[in-house]
């Protein structure tokens, strides 16, 4: 079932965001937007690091100046203690410390995703914990040396640019002259567990990818 999950982005002290991309509301643009979302979803599912995947996506889609990399903008004051379900997924008892980190993954001025991350600090190196505690380094980049693998729990397309039943409708989706496509704040959601090479889990993440991942319409879409 498709759903739109809007997240509050209001947080003092966070840097300025780029305007949301503007797409024309045409059948071709809707089809192109869906193709991009499905492509990104497939790339995320086929790689262990969402951070490195977004690095490549940002570069190919020219979402930021050349050379830009994903930066984790930390969101404080929204701590979420690990639930029994999270602890079970991480295979830790009630007394084992589990840290929580919420970030917005930004490439240039565009926030591409928001992530909730519960991780077991004892399963990381001291240097990794220091980086996570004191910097805006993205989690996947900070723990890259662990050679972790990603186990996807769920991957949901929160929004489909093409309306339900488009494949059997007798008419194309409605459009209007100069009308723009309404892109929601949240477009994809992934839940995953990160594991060490021996299978030990050390992190559970919930990633919500934002409409900014689409960027500007490809040239072939234009305003037809």
C-alpha positions in Angstrom: 0.0 0.0 0.0 1.3 3.4 -1.0 1.4 6.0 1.7 2.9 9.5 2.2 4.8 9.9 5.5 5.6 13.6 6.1 8.3 14.3 8.6 8.8 17.6 10.4 12.0 19.3 9.3 11.8 22.2 11.7 15.0 22.3 13.7 16.9 25.4 14.8 20.4 25.9 13.7 20.2 23.6 10.7 21.6 25.0 7.4 19.5 26.3 4.6 18.0 23.9 2.1 17.7 24.2 -1.6 14.2 24.8 -3.1 12.3 21.6 -3.8 12.7 20.5 -7.4 10.0 21.6 -9.8 8.7 19.0 -12.2 5.9 19.6 -14.8 2.8 17.6 -14.3 2.8 15.6 -17.5 2.5 11.9 -18.2 6.1 11.8 -19.4 7.4 13.6 -16.3 5.5 11.3 -14.0 6.9 8.3 -15.8 10.4 9.7 -15.6 10.0 10.4 -11.8 8.8 6.9 -11.2 11.8 5.5 -13.2 14.2 7.5 -11.1 12.7 6.4 -7.8 12.8 2.8 -8.8 16.4 3.1 -10.0 17.5 4.7 -6.7 15.6 2.1 -4.7 17.3 -0.7 -6.7 20.7 0.8 -6.1 20.1 1.2 -2.4 19.0 -2.5 -2.2 22.0 -3.7 -4.1 24.7 -1.9 -2.0 25.6 -2.2 1.7 26.3 1.5 2.3 23.4 4.0 1.8 26.0 6.8 2.3 28.2 5.7 -0.6 25.2 5.0 -2.8 23.9 8.5 -2.2 27.4 9.9 -3.0 27.2 8.3 -6.4 23.6 9.4 -6.9 24.3 13.0 -6.0 27.2 13.1 -8.4 25.4 11.5 -11.4 22.3 13.6 -10.9 24.3 16.8 -10.4 22.4 17.6 -7.2 25.3 19.6 -5.8 28.5 21.3 -7.0 31.1 18.8 -8.4 33.1 17.1 -5.7 30.3 17.3 -3.1 29.9 14.3 -0.8 27.2 13.2 1.6 27.4 14.9 5.0 25.4 13.8 8.1 23.7 16.8 9.6 23.0 15.7 13.2 19.6 16.4 14.7 19.7 16.7 18.5 17.1 16.7 21.2 15.0 13.9 19.6 16.5 10.8 21.4 14.6 7.6 20.9 15.6 4.8 23.4 16.0 1.4 21.9 12.8 -0.6 22.1 12.7 -4.3 23.0 12.3 -5.0 19.3 15.4 -3.0 18.4 17.4 -4.7 21.1 16.2 -8.1 19.8 17.3 -7.2 16.3 20.7 -6.1 17.6 20.9 -9.2 19.8 21.7 -7.3 23.0 20.3 -7.5 26.5 18.5 -4.8 28.4 21.7 -3.6 30.1 23.9 -3.3 27.0 24.4 0.3 26.0 22.7 1.2 22.7 23.3 4.7 21.3 20.9 6.6 19.1 21.8 9.0 16.3 19.4 10.9 14.1 20.8 12.6 11.0 19.8 14.3 7.8 22.0 13.2 4.9 22.8 16.3 2.9 24.5 16.7 -0.5 25.2 20.4 -1.0 22.0 22.2 -0.2 19.8 19.2 -0.7 18.7 16.9 2.1 18.4 13.5 0.5 17.3 11.5 3.5 16.7 11.4 7.2 17.9 8.4 9.3 17.2 7.0 12.7 20.1 4.8 13.8 20.5 2.6 16.9 23.9 1.1 17.2 26.0 -0.9 19.7 29.1 1.1 20.5 31.0 -1.9 22.0 30.9 -3.5 18.5 32.7 -0.5 17.0 36.3 0.7 17.4 37.0 3.5 19.9 38.0 5.7 17.0 34.7 5.1 15.2 32.7 6.0 18.4 34.7 9.2 18.7 33.9 10.2 15.1 30.2 9.5 15.6 30.1 11.4 18.9 32.0 14.4 17.8 31.5 15.0 14.1 28.9 15.1 11.3 30.5 12.1 9.5 27.8 9.9 8.0 27.5 6.5 9.8 28.3 4.4 6.8 31.5 6.3 6.1 32.5 6.2 9.8 32.2 2.4 10.0 33.3 1.6 6.4 36.4 -0.2 7.7 34.2 -2.8 9.3 33.4 -4.2 5.9 29.8 -4.6 7.0 26.9 -6.0 5.1 23.4 -4.7 5.0 20.3 -6.9 5.6 17.2 -5.1 4.4 14.1 -5.6 6.5 11.7 -3.6 4.4 11.8 -1.2 1.4 8.7 0.8 0.7 7.9 3.2 -2.1 5.9 5.8 -0.2 4.8 7.7 -3.3 4.1 6.7 -6.9 4.0 9.5 -9.4 1.6 7.4 -11.6 -1.9 7.1 -10.1 -3.3 3.7 -9.2 -4.9 2.1 -12.2 -2.8 4.1 -14.7 -2.0 0.9 -16.7 -5.6 0.2 -17.4 -7.0 3.7 -17.6 -8.4 4.8 -21.0 -7.0 8.3 -20.5 -3.6 9.7 -19.5 -3.2 11.2 -16.0 -4.8 14.6 -15.9 -2.6 17.6 -16.5 -3.0 21.4 -16.8 -1.1 24.1 -18.6 1.8 25.2 -16.4 0.8 22.8 -13.6 3.7 21.3 -11.5 3.9 17.9 -10.1 3.2 17.7 -6.3 6.2 15.9 -4.9 5.8 14.8 -1.2 8.4 15.3 1.4 9.0 11.5 1.7 9.2 9.1 -1.2 11.1 5.9 -0.1 11.5 4.2 3.3 14.1 1.6 4.1 14.6 -0.4 7.3 17.8 -2.4 7.6 20.2 -4.1 10.0 24.0 -3.7 9.5 26.1 -6.7 10.3 29.8 -7.5 10.8 31.4 -10.0 8.5 30.7 -12.8 11.0 27.0 -11.9 11.0 26.9 -10.0 14.3 24.4 -7.1 14.1 25.6 -3.7 15.3 23.2 -1.2 13.9 19.5 -0.9 13.0 18.5 2.0 10.7 15.3 3.5 9.4 16.0 5.7 6.4 13.4 8.0 4.9 14.4 9.4 1.4 13.1 12.8 0.5 11.7 14.2 -2.7 14.9 16.1 -3.3 16.5 12.8 -4.5 14.8 13.5 -7.8 16.6 16.7 -8.5 15.6 18.6 -11.6 13.8 16.8 -14.4 16.0 15.1 -17.0 16.4 17.0 -20.3 14.2 14.4 -22.1 11.3 15.2 -19.8 11.4 19.0 -20.2 7.9 20.5 -20.1 6.2 18.3 -22.7 
